[in-house]
Amino acid sequence: MLIAMCTCMFLLLAGAGLAFDLGRIYIVRNEAQVFVDAGAMAAAAQLDGTPSAIARARAAVEHLPGRWNMAAEAFHGVIVEFSADGEHWFASEFKPERQFSAHFTRVSAPANSLEITFLRAVGGPKQFTVPAHAMAAAHPVRLVE
């Protein structure tokens, strides 16, 4: 009887730990996706074909008040890319004539590593990376991916 009770208690605690860690992963994934969606749309809203459009689009993403991990950490390593056709992307190295034809933005937050709390006790990973990406089009501003 005691062995069965200990086994059931262990399984109950393992299930609660799994639910806790998976819940945190889901929340972090949602926070990251909301951030990149807002970033892609904010950047796309700045694409008006003027020479300063790319710089304004990057600044719009940098100034978003996005935080993740229950608002405990700021996003790091955010990548903002631009495209004229939605297939060929440029991030930092681009020709001046390309900035006039940019109609799409893609924002990625690839470096969201969440520390796992309970699953480590049973051999799970110490960290779990939750990347997020979003693509938006200008004229009209809308999410396309």
KABEL-V309452 format. One line per field, one symbol per residue. psi: psi as a letter, one per 40 degrees, with the letter a starting at -180 (. if undefined). A space follows every 10 residues. Layout:
psi: ???
//
This chain:
psi: dddddddddd dddddddddd dddddddddd dddddddddd dddddegeei dedddddddd ddeifhiiff fdiihifhhh iiideedhii cdhiiddddd eheiihhige fghhhhdded dfeiidihhg iiiihiiigi hihe.
//
